[in-house]
Structure formats: structure tokens, C-alpha cells
């Protein structure tokens, strides 16, 4: 029982640091653009991250537990795999904590893969490492921010050309609200809703999941459109009959701020369902080995209490330490307005969705930072803070090799002391 409790604390440590670092991907631009306060962002992200982790964290956790390294190679020595997963938790927790202290957004999935590769190489040899996966991850480093930056720049250019720079921008915004609602619900609905409707609870419906997703997404788009129209009318009534350009822009940004906060909510939910696996997969393997005496060779069923543990750890780390990385993403690259922040969120979601369709392992932090930089490069009067971007890129590049090295060293130390 004691080894499980000890490993559970290590998993909470990783989840804590994951919450402190990676959750900036969902709320960083919303806080930076002043669309939402830091306190409200932490509250909303905490609820949605936990819900996503609890309801949909099973799949990613199972994949990381059984498909990054070949478990068959450890079938005769389950204790070796157990020590390796403990080394993964320690190394990932340490690296994420260091990055969070420095305010650098890093990819926790890369950290986990790196640590697993590191201990596998020490335990079995380089044949245990899936080099094709490593190559795809490295390719993702290059492609993700570039695609996201281009999409964000194009989307923001459209918003600027057809809304922000129009003589009567509020009237233009009213005409564009249905299209923006459709884009928002379309992009995020494709990511989240099919996952929701594939759950067993919806099996009683005669309609397939994609049809249900389309129907719910359409109704949600109509609701968002109506709510934004009502808010726009209230704001226009509060503006003087002969209003200044500044007042008009403020009213416009408030409406777009609502779109941005909603998009951030979807990202937080999706992030919780995806990245909680980075913290709890090693714990699930350890629990399986200690309770069965064997290694998990196929899909691993993650106990609910482990999903809850990971979700609580993410929320705790977010609430206590999340401010540092949120500030880097939302404020320290370029100053953001809701219009530019919303464009960054849409580009991030689009990039992640496209990558998923083609099977590329990518990072949300890479996509979001690339989107913010892309907008900064075309925004008038804004200069991208190059030093911040250099620090972020350096953190990305070194994550996998550093965690591989740390994971290998920690595993070697553990094996020495436990005579494995």
C-alpha cells in the first residue's frame, strides 16, 4: 500500500506542475487581452480542466501507459518497468517545475515521452525507443507554430480588414457575429463534441455521434449569436450618439472578448481531457504492476480515483502557480486585445485539429505561442518581444532531451538502490 501512496504523491506533483504550466494554453490570451480577470480565469479553467480530466482522461493515459515503450520487453521484469515509471514522474515533475519558475510554457507530453525514452534506453537499450514517434514529435516542433502563426495572421487580417478598420465597425460586427459563432462552434465542436457523444451514456440515441455533434453545435451557434447581438445592442445604447472612435473600439472589443472567453473554455476542457494522462499514466502502470504482479500489455483501464487525483492536482497547481506562465503567453510576447486573442485561440484550435487528422503529435503551447507571434508580426505598431520568444523556443527544444537524460539518470539511481 505504501508504494502506491508514495507514487500517488509523485503523480500529484506532476499534475500540480502540469496545471501550473500547461493550463496557460487555455487562459493566457484571455487574461492578457483583459477579456477576463486572472481570478475568474483560474476558477473557470479549474472547473473545466477537472471535468475534462475526469470524464475523458482515460484514452490518452492508456496510450502513454502502454504504447510509447514496448511493454513486452518488460514482461519478465515488471519491477523494472515500475521503477522506470517512478523515474518518469520524478523527472517530468522536476522539469515542469523549473519551466514554471521561469514562466516558460513547455509541452508536458514531450516531457513524458522524453522521460519514458530515457529510462527505456537505460533499462533495455535503444531498441526499446520508438524512434519514429520521436521523429514525429521533433517535426511537430517545427510545423505547429508555423502553421498556427500563419492561420492566426490570416484570421486576424480578415477581422481587421472587415470589422476593425470599417467606418461603422459595430454594424459590421453585427453582420459578422453569426459567422464568428459558426467558426467558433465549428472548430471546437469538432474537437470536443464527438468525444462527448461517443460515451456509452449516449448509446441509446439512434443518431450517430457526428450528427448529434452537428445538431448541438448548430443550436449552440444560434444561442451564441443571439447572446452577442443582445450584448452589442446594450453596448450601443450606452454609447453617445456622436461617439468617439475609442468608445466604438471598446464596445467592439467587449463583444469579441465574449467569443474569446468561450473559446478559452473549450480549450481548457479539451486540455484537461488530454494532458491529465501525462501525470497519471505512470501511476496507473505502477498500480497495475503492484496489484497484478505483471505489466499491462494492452489497453489499460484507468481507475476513477486516479483520474480524480490527476484532475485535482492540475487544479491545485493552476490556482497556486498558474500566474507565471499565463503572464508569459498573454502579456510578455505582444500586448493583446480580445480581437487578437480570439484570433490566436481560433488558430490554435484549427492547427491542433488539422494535426490530429494527419496523426501529428503536436503541442498546444507550441500552437498558441506561434499564433500570438504570427499576429504580432502583422499588427500595426506592435513589436514581438524577441527575447521572450527565444526563451520559449529554447525551452521547447531542450524539453525532450533534458527529460530523457534526467529520466535515465534517475532510473539508474533507483535501480542501483533497489538492486533491480
VENVEN-V870842 format. One record per residue. N is the residue number from 1. SS is DSSP state (helix for helix, strand for strand, loop for the rest). PSI is psi as a letter, one per 30 degrees, with the letter a starting at -180 (NA if undefined). OMEGA is omega in degrees with one decimal (999 if undefined). Layout:
BEGIN
n=N ss=SS psi=PSI omega=OMEGA
n=N ss=SS psi=PSI omega=OMEGA
END
This chain:
BEGIN
n=1 ss=loop psi=e omega=-178.0
n=2 ss=helix psi=e omega=178.2
n=3 ss=helix psi=e omega=179.1
n=4 ss=helix psi=e omega=179.6
n=5 ss=helix psi=e omega=-179.9
n=6 ss=helix psi=e omega=179.2
n=7 ss=helix psi=e omega=177.7
n=8 ss=helix psi=e omega=177.0
n=9 ss=helix psi=e omega=176.7
n=10 ss=helix psi=e omega=177.9
n=11 ss=helix psi=e omega=176.2
n=12 ss=helix psi=e omega=178.0
n=13 ss=helix psi=e omega=178.1
n=14 ss=helix psi=e omega=179.9
n=15 ss=helix psi=e omega=177.4
n=16 ss=helix psi=e omega=-178.1
n=17 ss=helix psi=e omega=175.1
n=18 ss=helix psi=e omega=177.1
n=19 ss=helix psi=e omega=179.8
n=20 ss=helix psi=f omega=-174.5
n=21 ss=helix psi=d omega=-169.1
n=22 ss=loop psi=f omega=-176.1
n=23 ss=loop psi=f omega=174.0
n=24 ss=helix psi=f omega=178.7
n=25 ss=helix psi=e omega=-176.5
n=26 ss=helix psi=e omega=-171.7
n=27 ss=helix psi=f omega=-175.3
n=28 ss=helix psi=e omega=-177.5
n=29 ss=helix psi=e omega=179.4
n=30 ss=helix psi=e omega=177.1
n=31 ss=helix psi=e omega=-179.0
n=32 ss=helix psi=e omega=-179.2
n=33 ss=loop psi=f omega=-178.7
n=34 ss=loop psi=g omega=175.8
n=35 ss=loop psi=f omega=-179.8
n=36 ss=loop psi=k omega=179.1
n=37 ss=loop psi=l omega=-179.9
n=38 ss=helix psi=e omega=-178.3
n=39 ss=helix psi=e omega=179.0
n=40 ss=helix psi=e omega=178.8
n=41 ss=helix psi=e omega=179.5
n=42 ss=helix psi=e omega=-179.9
n=43 ss=helix psi=e omega=-178.5
n=44 ss=helix psi=e omega=-179.6
n=45 ss=helix psi=e omega=180.0
n=46 ss=helix psi=e omega=-179.6
n=47 ss=helix psi=e omega=-175.5
n=48 ss=helix psi=e omega=176.9
n=49 ss=helix psi=e omega=-179.6
n=50 ss=helix psi=e omega=-179.8
n=51 ss=helix psi=e omega=178.5
n=52 ss=helix psi=e omega=-179.7
n=53 ss=helix psi=e omega=-176.2
n=54 ss=helix psi=e omega=-173.5
n=55 ss=helix psi=e omega=-170.3
n=56 ss=helix psi=g omega=-178.9
n=57 ss=loop psi=f omega=-174.3
n=58 ss=helix psi=e omega=-170.0
n=59 ss=helix psi=e omega=-177.1
n=60 ss=helix psi=e omega=179.2
n=61 ss=helix psi=e omega=179.5
n=62 ss=helix psi=e omega=179.6
n=63 ss=helix psi=e omega=-179.4
n=64 ss=helix psi=e omega=-176.3
n=65 ss=helix psi=f omega=-170.2
n=66 ss=helix psi=f omega=-169.3
n=67 ss=loop psi=f omega=177.1
n=68 ss=loop psi=e omega=172.3
n=69 ss=strand psi=l omega=-177.0
n=70 ss=loop psi=j omega=-176.2
n=71 ss=helix psi=f omega=179.5
n=72 ss=helix psi=e omega=-178.9
n=73 ss=helix psi=f omega=-179.5
n=74 ss=helix psi=g omega=-174.0
n=75 ss=loop psi=e omega=-178.8
n=76 ss=loop psi=f omega=-178.6
n=77 ss=loop psi=i omega=-178.1
n=78 ss=helix psi=f omega=179.9
n=79 ss=helix psi=f omega=177.0
n=80 ss=helix psi=e omega=177.1
n=81 ss=helix psi=e omega=178.6
n=82 ss=helix psi=e omega=179.0
n=83 ss=helix psi=e omega=178.8
n=84 ss=helix psi=e omega=-179.9
n=85 ss=helix psi=e omega=173.7
n=86 ss=helix psi=e omega=177.1
n=87 ss=helix psi=e omega=177.9
n=88 ss=helix psi=e omega=-179.4
n=89 ss=helix psi=e omega=-178.4
n=90 ss=helix psi=e omega=-175.8
n=91 ss=helix psi=e omega=179.6
n=92 ss=helix psi=e omega=178.4
n=93 ss=helix psi=e omega=-180.0
n=94 ss=helix psi=e omega=-176.9
n=95 ss=helix psi=e omega=179.1
n=96 ss=helix psi=e omega=178.8
n=97 ss=helix psi=e omega=178.2
n=98 ss=helix psi=e omega=179.8
n=99 ss=helix psi=e omega=-179.5
n=100 ss=helix psi=e omega=176.5
n=101 ss=helix psi=e omega=-179.0
n=102 ss=loop psi=f omega=-179.4
n=103 ss=loop psi=g omega=-175.9
n=104 ss=loop psi=k omega=176.7
n=105 ss=loop psi=j omega=179.7
n=106 ss=loop psi=l omega=-178.2
n=107 ss=loop psi=j omega=-179.2
n=108 ss=helix psi=e omega=178.3
n=109 ss=helix psi=e omega=176.7
n=110 ss=helix psi=e omega=179.5
n=111 ss=helix psi=e omega=-179.7
n=112 ss=helix psi=e omega=179.5
n=113 ss=helix psi=e omega=178.6
n=114 ss=helix psi=e omega=-178.9
n=115 ss=helix psi=e omega=177.8
n=116 ss=helix psi=e omega=177.8
n=117 ss=helix psi=e omega=-179.0
n=118 ss=helix psi=e omega=-178.4
n=119 ss=helix psi=e omega=178.6
n=120 ss=helix psi=e omega=178.4
n=121 ss=helix psi=e omega=178.8
n=122 ss=helix psi=e omega=-174.4
n=123 ss=helix psi=e omega=-172.6
n=124 ss=loop psi=e omega=-175.1
n=125 ss=loop psi=l omega=-175.8
n=126 ss=helix psi=f omega=178.6
n=127 ss=helix psi=f omega=179.6
n=128 ss=helix psi=f omega=-176.4
n=129 ss=strand psi=k omega=177.4
n=130 ss=loop psi=j omega=-174.4
n=131 ss=helix psi=f omega=177.7
n=132 ss=helix psi=e omega=176.8
n=133 ss=helix psi=e omega=179.7
n=134 ss=helix psi=e omega=178.7
n=135 ss=helix psi=e omega=178.4
n=136 ss=helix psi=e omega=178.2
n=137 ss=helix psi=e omega=178.4
n=138 ss=helix psi=e omega=176.4
n=139 ss=helix psi=e omega=177.6
n=140 ss=helix psi=e omega=176.5
n=141 ss=helix psi=e omega=-174.9
n=142 ss=helix psi=e omega=-171.4
n=143 ss=helix psi=e omega=-171.0
n=144 ss=helix psi=e omega=-178.5
n=145 ss=helix psi=e omega=179.7
n=146 ss=helix psi=e omega=179.8
n=147 ss=helix psi=e omega=-179.1
n=148 ss=helix psi=e omega=178.6
n=149 ss=helix psi=e omega=179.6
n=150 ss=helix psi=e omega=180.0
n=151 ss=helix psi=e omega=179.8
n=152 ss=helix psi=e omega=179.9
n=153 ss=helix psi=e omega=179.4
n=154 ss=helix psi=e omega=-178.6
n=155 ss=helix psi=e omega=179.8
n=156 ss=helix psi=e omega=177.5
n=157 ss=helix psi=e omega=177.3
n=158 ss=helix psi=e omega=178.9
n=159 ss=helix psi=e omega=-179.2
n=160 ss=helix psi=e omega=-176.4
n=161 ss=helix psi=e omega=-170.3
n=162 ss=helix psi=f omega=178.5
n=163 ss=helix psi=d omega=-171.5
n=164 ss=helix psi=e omega=-174.6
n=165 ss=loop psi=g omega=177.8
n=166 ss=loop psi=l omega=-177.7
n=167 ss=loop psi=e omega=175.8
n=168 ss=loop psi=i omega=-171.7
n=169 ss=helix psi=e omega=180.0
n=170 ss=helix psi=e omega=175.7
n=171 ss=helix psi=e omega=177.1
n=172 ss=helix psi=e omega=179.4
n=173 ss=helix psi=e omega=178.9
n=174 ss=helix psi=e omega=179.9
n=175 ss=helix psi=f omega=-176.5
n=176 ss=helix psi=f omega=-175.9
n=177 ss=helix psi=e omega=178.2
n=178 ss=helix psi=e omega=179.8
n=179 ss=helix psi=e omega=178.0
n=180 ss=helix psi=e omega=178.1
n=181 ss=helix psi=e omega=-179.7
n=182 ss=helix psi=e omega=179.2
n=183 ss=helix psi=e omega=-177.9
n=184 ss=helix psi=e omega=-177.9
n=185 ss=helix psi=f omega=178.3
n=186 ss=helix psi=e omega=-177.5
n=187 ss=helix psi=e omega=-176.5
n=188 ss=helix psi=e omega=178.0
n=189 ss=helix psi=e omega=179.0
n=190 ss=helix psi=e omega=-179.4
n=191 ss=helix psi=e omega=-168.6
n=192 ss=helix psi=e omega=-169.1
n=193 ss=helix psi=e omega=178.2
n=194 ss=helix psi=e omega=177.1
n=195 ss=helix psi=e omega=179.8
n=196 ss=helix psi=e omega=-172.7
n=197 ss=helix psi=f omega=173.1
n=198 ss=loop psi=f omega=178.5
n=199 ss=loop psi=k omega=-178.3
n=200 ss=helix psi=f omega=-176.7
n=201 ss=helix psi=f omega=-178.1
n=202 ss=helix psi=g omega=-178.4
n=203 ss=loop psi=f omega=-178.3
n=204 ss=loop psi=f omega=178.0
n=205 ss=loop psi=k omega=-179.9
n=206 ss=loop psi=f omega=-178.2
n=207 ss=loop psi=k omega=175.8
n=208 ss=loop psi=l omega=-173.7
n=209 ss=helix psi=e omega=-177.4
n=210 ss=helix psi=e omega=176.8
n=211 ss=helix psi=e omega=176.0
n=212 ss=helix psi=e omega=179.9
n=213 ss=helix psi=e omega=-179.8
n=214 ss=helix psi=e omega=-179.0
n=215 ss=helix psi=e omega=-179.7
n=216 ss=helix psi=e omega=178.7
n=217 ss=helix psi=e omega=178.4
n=218 ss=helix psi=e omega=178.4
n=219 ss=helix psi=e omega=178.6
n=220 ss=helix psi=e omega=178.3
n=221 ss=helix psi=e omega=176.9
n=222 ss=helix psi=e omega=179.7
n=223 ss=helix psi=e omega=179.0
n=224 ss=helix psi=e omega=179.0
n=225 ss=helix psi=e omega=-179.4
n=226 ss=helix psi=e omega=-179.9
n=227 ss=helix psi=e omega=179.6
n=228 ss=helix psi=e omega=175.9
n=229 ss=helix psi=e omega=179.3
n=230 ss=helix psi=e omega=179.8
n=231 ss=helix psi=e omega=179.3
n=232 ss=helix psi=e omega=178.5
n=233 ss=helix psi=e omega=178.7
n=234 ss=helix psi=e omega=-180.0
n=235 ss=helix psi=e omega=-179.9
n=236 ss=helix psi=e omega=177.5
n=237 ss=helix psi=f omega=-179.5
n=238 ss=helix psi=f omega=179.8
n=239 ss=loop psi=k omega=179.6
n=240 ss=loop psi=l omega=-178.0
n=241 ss=loop psi=e omega=173.6
n=242 ss=loop psi=i omega=-172.4
n=243 ss=loop psi=l omega=179.6
n=244 ss=loop psi=l omega=178.1
n=245 ss=helix psi=e omega=180.0
n=246 ss=helix psi=e omega=178.9
n=247 ss=helix psi=e omega=179.1
n=248 ss=helix psi=e omega=-178.9
n=249 ss=helix psi=e omega=179.2
n=250 ss=helix psi=e omega=178.5
n=251 ss=helix psi=e omega=179.7
n=252 ss=helix psi=e omega=-178.0
n=253 ss=helix psi=e omega=177.7
n=254 ss=helix psi=e omega=178.6
n=255 ss=helix psi=e omega=178.4
n=256 ss=helix psi=f omega=176.2
n=257 ss=helix psi=e omega=176.2
n=258 ss=helix psi=e omega=176.3
n=259 ss=helix psi=e omega=-176.6
n=260 ss=helix psi=e omega=179.6
n=261 ss=helix psi=e omega=178.9
n=262 ss=helix psi=e omega=178.6
n=263 ss=helix psi=e omega=178.3
n=264 ss=helix psi=e omega=178.1
n=265 ss=helix psi=e omega=178.3
n=266 ss=helix psi=e omega=-179.6
n=267 ss=helix psi=e omega=179.7
n=268 ss=helix psi=e omega=179.2
n=269 ss=helix psi=e omega=-179.3
n=270 ss=helix psi=e omega=179.8
n=271 ss=helix psi=e omega=179.2
n=272 ss=helix psi=e omega=-179.0
n=273 ss=helix psi=f omega=-176.1
n=274 ss=helix psi=e omega=-166.7
n=275 ss=helix psi=f omega=176.2
n=276 ss=helix psi=f omega=178.3
n=277 ss=helix psi=f omega=179.7
n=278 ss=helix psi=f omega=-178.3
n=279 ss=helix psi=e omega=-169.7
n=280 ss=helix psi=f omega=-179.4
n=281 ss=helix psi=e omega=178.0
n=282 ss=helix psi=e omega=178.1
n=283 ss=helix psi=e omega=179.8
n=284 ss=helix psi=e omega=178.1
n=285 ss=helix psi=e omega=180.0
n=286 ss=helix psi=e omega=179.7
n=287 ss=helix psi=e omega=179.5
n=288 ss=helix psi=e omega=-178.3
n=289 ss=helix psi=e omega=-177.3
n=290 ss=helix psi=f omega=-178.1
n=291 ss=helix psi=f omega=-177.1
n=292 ss=helix psi=f omega=-177.5
n=293 ss=loop psi=g omega=179.9
n=294 ss=loop psi=l omega=179.8
n=295 ss=loop psi=k omega=177.0
n=296 ss=loop psi=j omega=-176.3
n=297 ss=loop psi=f omega=-176.9
n=298 ss=loop psi=a omega=-179.8
n=299 ss=loop psi=k omega=-175.8
n=300 ss=loop psi=k omega=176.6
n=301 ss=loop psi=j omega=-178.4
n=302 ss=loop psi=k omega=178.2
n=303 ss=loop psi=k omega=-177.2
n=304 ss=helix psi=e omega=-176.9
n=305 ss=helix psi=f omega=177.8
n=306 ss=helix psi=e omega=175.9
n=307 ss=helix psi=e omega=178.3
n=308 ss=helix psi=e omega=179.9
n=309 ss=helix psi=e omega=179.1
n=310 ss=helix psi=e omega=179.0
n=311 ss=helix psi=e omega=179.2
n=312 ss=helix psi=e omega=178.7
n=313 ss=helix psi=e omega=178.5
n=314 ss=helix psi=e omega=-178.3
n=315 ss=helix psi=e omega=-179.3
n=316 ss=helix psi=e omega=179.3
n=317 ss=helix psi=e omega=177.5
n=318 ss=helix psi=e omega=-175.1
n=319 ss=helix psi=e omega=-175.8
n=320 ss=helix psi=e omega=-172.4
n=321 ss=helix psi=g omega=-172.9
n=322 ss=loop psi=f omega=-173.7
n=323 ss=helix psi=e omega=-172.4
n=324 ss=helix psi=e omega=-176.6
n=325 ss=helix psi=e omega=175.1
n=326 ss=helix psi=e omega=179.0
n=327 ss=helix psi=e omega=179.5
n=328 ss=helix psi=e omega=-176.6
n=329 ss=helix psi=e omega=-171.7
n=330 ss=helix psi=f omega=-172.6
n=331 ss=loop psi=e omega=-168.6
n=332 ss=loop psi=g omega=175.1
n=333 ss=loop psi=e omega=170.0
n=334 ss=loop psi=l omega=170.9
n=335 ss=loop psi=k omega=-176.0
n=336 ss=loop psi=k omega=167.8
n=337 ss=loop psi=l omega=178.0
n=338 ss=helix psi=e omega=179.8
n=339 ss=helix psi=e omega=179.2
n=340 ss=helix psi=e omega=178.1
n=341 ss=helix psi=e omega=177.0
n=342 ss=helix psi=e omega=177.7
n=343 ss=helix psi=e omega=178.9
n=344 ss=helix psi=e omega=179.9
n=345 ss=helix psi=e omega=-179.6
n=346 ss=helix psi=e omega=179.7
n=347 ss=helix psi=e omega=178.9
n=348 ss=helix psi=e omega=-179.2
n=349 ss=helix psi=e omega=-179.4
n=350 ss=helix psi=e omega=-179.5
n=351 ss=helix psi=e omega=-179.9
n=352 ss=helix psi=e omega=-180.0
n=353 ss=helix psi=e omega=178.9
n=354 ss=helix psi=e omega=180.0
n=355 ss=helix psi=e omega=179.8
n=356 ss=helix psi=e omega=-179.8
n=357 ss=helix psi=e omega=-178.2
n=358 ss=helix psi=g omega=175.5
n=359 ss=loop psi=g omega=178.6
n=360 ss=loop psi=k omega=174.4
n=361 ss=loop psi=j omega=-175.1
n=362 ss=loop psi=l omega=-176.8
n=363 ss=loop psi=k omega=177.2
n=364 ss=helix psi=e omega=179.7
n=365 ss=helix psi=e omega=177.0
n=366 ss=helix psi=e omega=-177.8
n=367 ss=helix psi=e omega=-176.0
n=368 ss=helix psi=e omega=178.8
n=369 ss=helix psi=e omega=176.9
n=370 ss=helix psi=e omega=179.3
n=371 ss=helix psi=e omega=-180.0
n=372 ss=helix psi=e omega=178.2
n=373 ss=helix psi=e omega=179.3
n=374 ss=helix psi=e omega=177.8
n=375 ss=helix psi=e omega=179.9
n=376 ss=helix psi=e omega=-177.4
n=377 ss=helix psi=f omega=-179.8
n=378 ss=helix psi=f omega=-177.2
n=379 ss=loop psi=k omega=-178.4
n=380 ss=loop psi=k omega=174.9
n=381 ss=loop psi=g omega=-179.7
n=382 ss=loop psi=k omega=176.5
n=383 ss=loop psi=k omega=176.5
n=384 ss=loop psi=k omega=179.1
n=385 ss=loop psi=j omega=-170.8
n=386 ss=helix psi=e omega=-177.6
n=387 ss=helix psi=e omega=177.2
n=388 ss=helix psi=e omega=-179.3
n=389 ss=helix psi=e omega=177.9
n=390 ss=helix psi=e omega=179.9
n=391 ss=helix psi=e omega=179.8
n=392 ss=helix psi=e omega=-179.1
n=393 ss=helix psi=e omega=177.8
n=394 ss=helix psi=e omega=178.8
n=395 ss=helix psi=e omega=177.0
n=396 ss=helix psi=e omega=-172.7
n=397 ss=helix psi=e omega=-173.4
n=398 ss=helix psi=f omega=-174.6
n=399 ss=helix psi=e omega=-175.5
n=400 ss=helix psi=e omega=179.9
n=401 ss=helix psi=e omega=-179.6
n=402 ss=helix psi=e omega=179.8
n=403 ss=helix psi=e omega=175.1
n=404 ss=helix psi=e omega=178.9
n=405 ss=helix psi=e omega=-179.5
n=406 ss=helix psi=e omega=179.6
n=407 ss=helix psi=e omega=179.1
n=408 ss=helix psi=e omega=-179.7
n=409 ss=helix psi=e omega=-179.8
n=410 ss=helix psi=e omega=177.8
n=411 ss=helix psi=e omega=179.9
n=412 ss=helix psi=e omega=178.7
n=413 ss=helix psi=e omega=-179.9
n=414 ss=helix psi=e omega=-179.8
n=415 ss=helix psi=e omega=179.1
n=416 ss=helix psi=e omega=-175.7
n=417 ss=helix psi=e omega=-178.6
n=418 ss=loop psi=g omega=176.2
n=419 ss=loop psi=h omega=-178.6
n=420 ss=loop psi=NA omega=999
END
